[in-house]
């Protein structure tokens, strides 16, 4: 898509550019987009029309006062709700959910798919790409959740925290719940754990929710 769009103009896609305003041109000849580019505010671009795919909470933070929105369009932007969502990815030494056994000696043998729980993790997503049955994919989405559980997890996620070291409480909480869900030894999962990355879309300045 990038190659197709850029065929006639290599600079048509603007990176490191944050849109701050969308307005109709005073002369009626299309639209004007105002942005901050590489730290320089007030950079303007002129277009015949604008199609916005910005998440609506972020679009509301954009100056649309002169965009010519109808009252119904403005109300729609204000009234549509986005909810909080988080994902917590974990890397392990082995794909224990496929190769290991639970406390009762039963092989877990999980390949792809999801587990659902009424605990805070909400949804666990297992890898379904690569040589998963051989246990060569050792990354796991340990939690994908939204609404209230996501807000509670979000309080522990700064979107800048890499592990181990920065947020042991969150890491320990996730490993404890993974152990309970899979009837596995918690100490075993701690020994298997290598790295964790957590993300909260509610704390993402470019989505403000999802």
C-alpha positions in Angstrom: 0.0 0.0 0.0 2.8 2.4 0.9 4.5 1.7 -2.5 1.3 2.3 -4.4 0.4 5.5 -2.6 4.0 6.9 -2.9 4.4 6.1 -6.6 3.8 9.7 -7.8 5.2 11.5 -4.8 7.7 10.0 -2.4 6.8 12.5 0.3 3.1 12.0 0.2 3.1 10.1 3.5 4.1 12.3 6.4 5.8 10.6 9.4 6.4 12.1 12.8 3.5 14.4 12.2 0.6 15.0 14.7 -2.6 16.5 13.4 -3.8 19.3 15.7 -6.6 20.8 13.6 -8.8 20.0 10.6 -10.7 22.9 9.0 -12.5 24.0 5.8 -10.5 26.5 3.8 -11.8 30.0 3.9 -11.9 30.2 0.1 -14.0 27.0 -0.1 -11.3 25.2 -2.1 -11.1 22.1 0.1 -9.7 21.3 3.5 -6.7 22.4 5.6 -4.9 20.1 8.0 -2.7 21.7 10.7 -0.1 19.6 12.3 3.0 19.5 14.5 5.9 18.0 12.5 9.2 17.1 14.1 8.4 19.5 16.9 7.4 22.4 14.7 3.8 23.5 15.3 1.5 25.1 12.8 2.6 23.2 9.7 -0.3 23.3 7.2 -1.4 20.9 4.4 -4.1 21.6 1.8 -6.3 18.8 0.4 -9.5 18.6 -1.8 -11.0 16.5 1.0 -10.0 14.6 4.2 -10.9 11.1 5.3 -10.1 10.6 8.9 -9.4 7.2 10.5 -8.3 8.6 13.8 -9.8 6.9 16.9 -12.7 9.1 17.9 -11.4 10.0 21.4 -8.2 11.3 19.7 -10.3 13.0 17.0 -12.2 14.9 19.7 -8.9 16.3 21.0 -8.2 17.7 17.5 -9.5 21.2 16.8 -12.6 20.7 14.6 -14.2 24.0 15.2 -13.9 25.1 11.6 -14.4 21.6 10.0 -18.0 22.3 9.2 -19.4 19.4 11.3 -23.2 19.3 11.7 -24.6 19.3 15.2 -25.4 15.5 14.7 -21.9 14.8 13.7 -20.5 16.7 16.6 -22.8 14.9 19.0 -21.8 11.5 17.5 -18.1 12.3 18.2 -19.0 13.2 21.8 -21.4 10.4 22.6 -19.7 7.3 21.1 -17.8 5.6 23.9 -14.5 3.8 23.7 -13.5 1.4 26.6 -10.2 0.6 28.2 -8.3 -2.4 26.9 -4.9 -3.9 27.8 -2.6 -6.7 26.5 0.1 -8.3 28.5 2.6 -10.4 26.5 5.1 -12.7 28.1 8.1 -14.6 26.8 9.1 -17.9 28.3 12.1 -20.3 28.0 9.8 -23.0 26.6 6.2 -23.2 25.3 5.1 -24.8 28.6 1.4 -24.6 27.7 2.2 -27.1 24.9 5.1 -29.2 26.3 4.7 -29.2 30.1 2.4 -31.2 32.4 0.1 -29.8 35.1 0.2 -30.7 38.8 -1.6 -33.9 38.2 0.8 -35.1 35.5 -1.6 -34.4 32.6 0.0 -33.0 29.5 -1.2 -29.4 28.9 -0.9 -29.9 25.1 -2.4 -26.5 24.2 -1.8 -25.4 20.6 -3.3 -22.1 19.5 -6.8 -20.9 20.6 -7.8 -19.0 23.8 -8.6 -19.7 27.4 -11.3 -17.6 29.2 -11.5 -17.0 32.9 -13.5 -14.9 35.3 -10.2 -13.8 36.9 -8.4 -10.6 36.0 -6.6 -12.1 33.0 -9.9 -12.5 31.3 -8.5 -14.0 28.0 -5.3 -15.9 27.4 -4.3 -16.2 23.7 -1.9 -19.0 22.7 0.4 -18.6 19.6 -1.0 -20.2 16.5 1.9 -19.3 14.1 5.2 -20.9 13.4 6.2 -24.4 14.7 3.8 -24.2 17.7 3.2 -27.9 18.1 7.0 -28.4 18.4 7.0 -25.8 21.1 9.3 -23.4 19.2 7.1 -20.3 19.7 7.5 -19.2 23.3 5.6 -15.9 23.3 2.2 -15.8 25.0 -0.5 -13.1 25.2 -1.0 -13.7 28.9 -3.9 -11.3 29.2 -6.2 -9.5 26.7 -9.0 -7.8 28.6 -11.2 -4.7 28.6 -13.6 -2.7 30.6 -13.2 -2.8 34.4 -10.4 -5.4 34.6 -8.5 -3.4 32.0 -8.8 -0.3 34.1 -7.5 -2.1 37.1 -4.6 -3.6 35.2 -4.0 -0.2 33.6 -3.2 1.3 37.0 -0.2 -1.0 37.0 0.9 -0.3 33.4 2.8 2.8 32.4 3.3 1.8 28.8 7.0 2.3 29.4 7.6 -0.6 31.7 9.8 -3.4 30.5 10.4 -6.4 32.6 11.9 -8.0 34.7 12.6 -5.3 37.3 10.3 -2.4 36.8 7.0 -3.8 37.9 7.4 -7.1 39.7 3.9 -6.8 41.3 2.2 -7.0 37.9 4.5 -9.8 36.7 3.9 -11.8 39.8 0.1 -11.3 39.6 0.0 -12.5 36.0 2.2 -15.6 36.7 0.0 -16.5 39.7 -3.2 -16.4 37.7 -1.6 -18.3 34.8 -0.6 -21.0 37.2 -4.1 -21.2 38.6 -5.8 -21.3 35.2 -3.5 -24.1 34.0 -3.2 -26.0 37.3 0.6 -25.4 37.0 3.3 -24.8 39.6 3.7 -21.1 40.1 7.4 -21.5 40.9 7.8 -23.3 37.6 6.3 -20.4 35.7 8.6 -17.9 37.5 11.6 -20.0 36.5 10.3 -20.2 32.9 9.6 -16.4 32.6 12.1 -14.3 30.6 10.4 -11.0 29.7 7.1 -9.2 29.8 5.6 -6.3 27.9 2.3 -4.7 28.9 0.3 -2.1 27.1 -2.8 -0.1 28.0 -4.7 1.6 25.2 -6.4 3.9 27.7 -2.9 5.4 28.4 -2.0 5.6 24.7 -2.1 9.3 23.7 -3.0 8.3 20.1 -6.0 6.2 20.9 -7.2 7.2 24.4 -9.0 3.8 24.7 -10.0 1.2 22.1 
